[in-house]
């Protein structure tokens, strides 16, 4: 296959723009995954383009025929594959140590109802979360804790941010998530559906492990610095808190979410 050796190549420039800018990803309805693990776990029917570094291609495949046979086993057309020189691939990659494979995938399409398909839903609600690493860690921890999905306010960080994608370690492919245009409306819909909603809040009188999460449950995690907005917290009368010692006033958002989700998992065993 022909090797792309210029950073000015049209496909390379487009790939860089997709990695760097949320608007470009959203306009095309795509996102990027990087590395052999993420590539192998991706839904192959959703893959639009594949990029290998020259060294990765040479280490994994004997020749173009070997590549074609390997991709055929996954029903992937070789016409969507490009080989980049190692220098160009490093320029494109979002990591300090490129792993040699990038793929462009179609974005997921979920509805609020997808979060309610489980008989006993456990949902994580994120309001104005800003750190991509936190969001990715929450999705990964959430999968391990058995959540049904995540409801995310529209002003939160992009779940398709490359840093978020890496932090999910593959959970992005398996856990449903919905961006809410109106988080207050959707929270009230969940309440009407019988979901008990709890938020970690400074006003809380009860510790998190004093509540019953065996029934349909949702936990709300707010902005890393400002917490949950008054508008949203006023809609929720179930406040809980995590006990802390020393001079620590709060936990990292992903840590707090993990504690709450795993308490629900513990109670549901």
C-alpha positions, 0 to 999 in steps of 0.5 A: 500500500502507498504510504502517506508521508506528508502532514499536509495530506488532506486526510491527515489534516482532517484526522488532526482536526477531528482529534483536536476539535469537538465541533468537527467531530460533531459536524461529521458525527464521528470520533477517534479511538487509538491503540490495538486494544480499543481497535479490537473492541470497537464495533467493526460495523461502525468503523469508517477509516483506519490508519496504521503507522508504517512500523505497526503495519510491518510488524503485524502484517507480512504484506497487503494480502495478509492485511486484506485477509485479516480485515476480511475476517472482521468484514472490513474493506481494505479501501478504508485503510491508510498507512502513515509514515511513523513521523506523520502518525506521531504527529497525528496521535494524541499520545506521547507513545503512539501505538500504531493504529487509529480508527474513525468511528460513527458516534453512538446514538442513544435515547433516554429510554436506553438507560431504562432497559434494565429491570432495576436501573442504576444510572449516573447523572453528570451535571457540567462535568469538565474534566475528560479524564474524570468522565472516562474514569466514571464510565469505566468504573460505572461499567464495572459497578453495573450501571445501566448508563449515564445521563450527561448535561449538555454543558459537560465535557465531550465524551468523545474527547480523545482523553475521555475515550482513552480513560474509558478503556473500552467502556465507551463501546458498551455503556449507553450514554445520553447528552441531555438538552434539558437536564431538569426535564430529564431528571423529572422524567426519571423520577416519574419512571420511579427512579430514586435520585440521590445527589452528593451534597453539603446539605446532606444529613445522611451518609451515603451508606444509610440509604437503600439503593436496591430499587431503581436508583440514580446518582448525580455528580456535579461540576468538579469545582462548583458541585451540583447547581441549585436548580438541579439540587432543588429538584432532588430531595435525597441528599447524601454525603461521604464521610471524610476525615482530616482537613479534606473537604471534598473528593475528586468527582470520579472517586465520589462517583465510584464510591456511590456506584459501588455501594449500590453494587454491594447492596444489590449482590 
